[in-house]
Every structure is written in structure tokens, then in C-alpha cells.
């Protein structure tokens, strides 16, 4: 049986493509993230739910109802 891969999803607020050292010599040094990218798969063609920060926060990956409110109970993100 093949070994299942480990998946790490990093979601950061206000971090741009050029902020990682592996993509650009950005303002922050990110040697550990650079090593993860160098040893694995890096997805680079993804987009935010909105060009502004605040509307992106309740995007579909956050499991928000269609009326804009968050769910309560066991389905809460």
C-alpha cells in the first residue's frame, strides 16, 4: 500500500507572493519555508476570494453561510 503524503496548507493574512525568500529576496528571511518548498510541491497559481483582505476572510475555505454569517455548532470552522 502506498504511503499517503503529508499535506501542509499555509493560510496567512497580508502575505504576498514576493514575501517568501524562495520566490523573491523579500523583507523577511524564510529559510524553513524555503526548505519545505524545495522538498515538496508548491502551488503558485491560486487567487484570493477578493482583492481586499476583509472580504477574503469569509471565503469558501472558511465555511461561511451564504448570508455572510458564520455557522454555529459542529459545522463551525
Secondary structure as a PSIPRED ss2 file (coil, helix, strand):
# PSIPRED VFORMAT (PSIPRED V4.0)

   1 X C   1.000  0.000  0.000
   2 X C   1.000  0.000  0.000
   3 X C   1.000  0.000  0.000
   4 X C   1.000  0.000  0.000
   5 X C   1.000  0.000  0.000
   6 X C   1.000  0.000  0.000
   7 X C   1.000  0.000  0.000
   8 X C   1.000  0.000  0.000
   9 X C   1.000  0.000  0.000
  10 X C   1.000  0.000  0.000
  11 X C   1.000  0.000  0.000
  12 X C   1.000  0.000  0.000
  13 X C   1.000  0.000  0.000
  14 X C   1.000  0.000  0.000
  15 X C   1.000  0.000  0.000
  16 X C   1.000  0.000  0.000
  17 X H   0.000  1.000  0.000
  18 X H   0.000  1.000  0.000
  19 X H   0.000  1.000  0.000
  20 X C   1.000  0.000  0.000
  21 X C   1.000  0.000  0.000
  22 X C   1.000  0.000  0.000
  23 X C   1.000  0.000  0.000
  24 X C   1.000  0.000  0.000
  25 X C   1.000  0.000  0.000
  26 X C   1.000  0.000  0.000
  27 X C   1.000  0.000  0.000
  28 X C   1.000  0.000  0.000
  29 X C   1.000  0.000  0.000
  30 X C   1.000  0.000  0.000
  31 X H   0.000  1.000  0.000
  32 X H   0.000  1.000  0.000
  33 X H   0.000  1.000  0.000
  34 X H   0.000  1.000  0.000
  35 X H   0.000  1.000  0.000
  36 X H   0.000  1.000  0.000
  37 X H   0.000  1.000  0.000
  38 X H   0.000  1.000  0.000
  39 X H   0.000  1.000  0.000
  40 X C   1.000  0.000  0.000
  41 X C   1.000  0.000  0.000
  42 X C   1.000  0.000  0.000
  43 X C   1.000  0.000  0.000
  44 X C   1.000  0.000  0.000
  45 X C   1.000  0.000  0.000
  46 X C   1.000  0.000  0.000
  47 X C   1.000  0.000  0.000
  48 X C   1.000  0.000  0.000
  49 X C   1.000  0.000  0.000
  50 X C   1.000  0.000  0.000
  51 X C   1.000  0.000  0.000
  52 X C   1.000  0.000  0.000
  53 X H   0.000  1.000  0.000
  54 X H   0.000  1.000  0.000
  55 X H   0.000  1.000  0.000
  56 X H   0.000  1.000  0.000
  57 X H   0.000  1.000  0.000
  58 X C   1.000  0.000  0.000
  59 X C   1.000  0.000  0.000
  60 X H   0.000  1.000  0.000
  61 X H   0.000  1.000  0.000
  62 X H   0.000  1.000  0.000
  63 X C   1.000  0.000  0.000
  64 X E   0.000  0.000  1.000
  65 X C   1.000  0.000  0.000
  66 X C   1.000  0.000  0.000
  67 X C   1.000  0.000  0.000
  68 X C   1.000  0.000  0.000
  69 X C   1.000  0.000  0.000
  70 X E   0.000  0.000  1.000
  71 X C   1.000  0.000  0.000
  72 X C   1.000  0.000  0.000
  73 X H   0.000  1.000  0.000
  74 X H   0.000  1.000  0.000
  75 X H   0.000  1.000  0.000
  76 X C   1.000  0.000  0.000
  77 X C   1.000  0.000  0.000
